[in-house]
Amino acid sequence: MLKIALPNKGRLSEEVRELFNDAGLEVRARGERALTASLGGEFEAIFVRAQDIPEFVADGAAQAGVTGWDLVNEAGRELESLMDLEFGRCRLVVAARDESGITRVEDVKDGMRVASCFPRLTQAFFQERGQKVTVVPVSGAAEIAPHLGIADIVVDLTSTGSTLKMNGLREVSTVLESSARLVAYPRNGAEARRALEELTQALGSVLAARGRRYLMANVPKTSLEQVREVLPGLNGPTVVDVMNGGHFVAVHAVVSSKTLYRTVNALKALGGQGILVTRIERLMA
């Protein structure tokens, strides 16, 4: 049974569990504080801190794991990235106080102190630019460091930038863009690789279905050319004859939920009837 290291708490943990459940790999734990859980079939989950997952996977304690790309890069371990899970998106940025006069990364002077929970990435970022800074490692709340005189600038995670602005900081540069990733032990055997490929396909089918809807409608045959423009679908709409439908045919297509309102109205304008929209659980190309 292959071990998959998953975050043990926080928003990332919740989203990972939802994804695995939707993919048919229900997380069955004995209790809220259980350290392991069955995922059904070939997989077993082990719950650890998100920042420890790169180490667990790189050391072969787990064949794969899910954690933030920022944590994978900070660990600096050799790992194989299998897929971007498309949630937990954030950026690791350089930020300075509004009144500091620092508006771009080139304004950072040699000898300045930089507070960050990501000392390795921070050091590498400034070294690549030939800037000699002193990294001040902190375990959290890096944004307060400039106000306390602990550091001149910070390198911290942000998703919207609102927390930085709230604390009188402005973004200066982006160090890294991050999201949740499925990573694997680089020396997995053939059987493990086969199982992980199937896992990747299962998770990918759920992600592909998100933001999509399956639409069915009866439309006049005379409007089919215009309908094809309204319903491009994945490979164009599927057209099916309707028994006793007269001059109507049924069209089926996968559409974006973001444009669903306009799509339905466009079909109505073309004489569409009996329009039905349903959710899609999984979508495999």
Residue pairs with C-beta under 8 A, 6 or more apart in sequence:
1 42
1 43
1 44
2 42
2 43
2 44
2 63
2 64
2 192
2 195
2 196
3 43
3 44
3 45
3 46
3 61
3 62
3 63
3 64
4 39
4 43
4 44
4 45
4 46
4 62
4 63
4 64
4 65
4 66
4 199
5 45
5 46
5 47
5 48
5 52
5 53
5 56
5 57
5 61
5 62
5 64
5 65
5 66
5 67
6 13
6 16
6 17
6 20
6 27
6 45
6 46
6 47
6 48
6 53
6 65
6 66
7 13
7 16
7 47
7 48
7 49
7 50
7 53
7 66
7 67
8 47
8 48
8 49
8 50
10 50
11 88
12 50
12 66
12 67
12 68
12 88
12 180
13 47
13 50
15 87
15 88
15 180
16 66
16 85
16 180
17 27
19 85
19 87
19 203
19 206
19 207
20 26
20 27
20 39
20 45
20 203
21 27
22 206
22 281
22 282
23 202
23 203
23 205
23 206
23 282
24 40
24 202
25 39
25 40
25 41
25 43
25 199
25 202
26 39
26 40
27 37
27 38
27 39
27 45
28 37
28 38
28 39
28 40
29 36
29 37
29 45
29 47
30 37
34 47
35 46
35 47
36 44
36 45
36 46
36 47
37 44
37 45
37 47
38 44
38 45
39 45
42 195
43 195
43 199
46 56
46 61
46 62
48 56
50 67
50 68
50 71
51 67
51 71
51 74
51 75
53 62
53 65
53 66
53 67
53 71
53 183
54 65
54 67
54 71
54 72
54 74
54 75
54 77
54 79
54 183
55 75
55 77
56 62
56 65
57 63
57 64
57 65
57 77
57 79
57 183
57 184
57 185
58 75
58 77
58 78
58 79
58 185
58 186
60 185
60 187
62 185
63 184
63 185
63 188
63 192
63 196
64 82
64 182
64 183
64 184
64 185
64 188
64 196
64 199
65 182
65 183
65 184
66 85
66 180
66 181
66 182
66 183
67 180
67 181
67 183
68 88
68 90
68 178
68 179
68 180
68 181
69 81
69 84
69 176
69 177
69 178
69 179
69 180
69 181
70 90
70 92
70 118
70 121
70 157
70 176
70 178
72 79
72 81
72 181
72 183
73 121
73 176
73 178
74 118
74 120
74 121
76 120
78 186
79 183
79 184
79 185
79 186
80 183
80 184
80 185
80 186
81 181
81 182
81 183
81 184
82 181
82 182
82 183
82 184
82 196
82 200
83 181
83 182
83 200
83 203
83 204
84 179
84 180
84 181
85 179
85 180
85 181
85 182
85 203
85 207
86 179
86 180
86 207
87 179
87 180
88 178
88 179
88 180
89 159
89 177
89 178
89 179
90 157
90 158
90 159
90 177
90 178
90 179
91 157
91 158
91 159
91 174
91 175
91 176
91 177
91 178
92 118
92 121
92 155
92 156
92 157
92 174
92 175
92 176
92 177
92 178
93 155
93 156
93 157
93 158
93 164
93 171
93 172
93 173
93 174
93 175
94 105
94 108
94 114
94 125
94 153
94 154
94 155
94 171
94 172
94 173
94 174
94 175
95 143
95 153
95 154
95 155
95 156
95 158
95 164
95 169
95 170
95 171
95 172
96 102
96 107
96 108
96 146
96 152
96 153
96 154
96 169
96 170
96 172
97 146
97 147
97 153
97 168
97 169
97 170
98 168
98 169
98 170
99 168
100 146
100 152
100 153
101 107
102 108
102 153
102 172
103 170
103 172
104 172
104 173
105 129
105 131
105 172
105 173
107 172
108 114
108 126
108 131
108 133
108 152
108 153
108 172
110 131
110 132
110 133
111 132
111 133
111 134
112 133
112 134
112 152
112 153
113 133
113 134
113 135
113 136
113 150
113 151
113 152
113 153
114 122
114 126
114 133
114 134
114 135
114 136
114 151
114 152
114 153
114 154
114 155
115 136
115 138
115 142
115 145
115 146
115 150
115 151
115 153
115 154
115 155
116 122
116 135
116 136
116 137
116 138
116 142
116 154
116 155
116 156
117 137
117 138
117 139
117 140
117 142
117 156
117 157
118 155
118 175
119 135
119 137
121 155
121 175
121 176
122 133
122 135
122 155
122 175
123 133
123 135
125 155
125 175
126 132
126 133
136 145
136 150
136 151
138 145
138 150
142 151
142 154
142 155
142 156
143 154
143 156
143 163
143 164
143 167
143 169
144 167
145 151
145 154
146 152
146 153
146 154
146 169
147 167
147 168
153 172
154 169
155 175
156 164
157 178
158 164
158 171
161 171
164 170
164 171
182 199
182 200
182 203
184 196
185 192
188 196
201 284
202 282
204 284
205 282
205 283
205 284
206 281
206 282
208 282
208 283
208 284
208 285
209 280
209 281
209 282
209 283
211 256
211 257
211 258
212 254
212 255
212 256
212 257
212 280
212 283
213 254
213 255
213 256
213 257
213 260
213 277
213 278
213 279
213 280
214 252
214 253
214 254
214 255
214 277
214 278
214 279
214 280
215 231
215 252
215 253
215 254
215 255
215 260
215 263
215 264
215 275
215 276
215 277
216 250
216 251
216 252
216 274
216 275
216 276
216 277
216 278
217 250
217 251
217 267
217 272
217 273
217 274
217 275
217 276
218 242
218 245
218 248
218 249
218 250
218 251
218 272
218 273
218 274
219 227
219 248
219 249
219 250
219 251
219 267
219 270
219 271
219 272
219 273
220 247
220 248
220 270
220 271
221 247
221 248
221 249
222 247
223 270
223 271
223 272
224 239
224 249
224 251
226 270
227 237
227 251
227 267
227 270
227 272
228 236
228 237
230 263
230 266
230 267
230 270
231 237
231 251
231 253
231 255
231 263
231 267
232 253
233 253
233 254
233 255
234 253
234 254
234 285
236 253
237 251
237 252
237 253
238 251
238 252
238 253
239 249
239 250
239 251
240 249
240 250
240 251
240 252
241 249
241 250
242 248
242 249
242 250
248 273
254 280
254 283
255 263
260 277
264 275
264 277
267 275
268 275
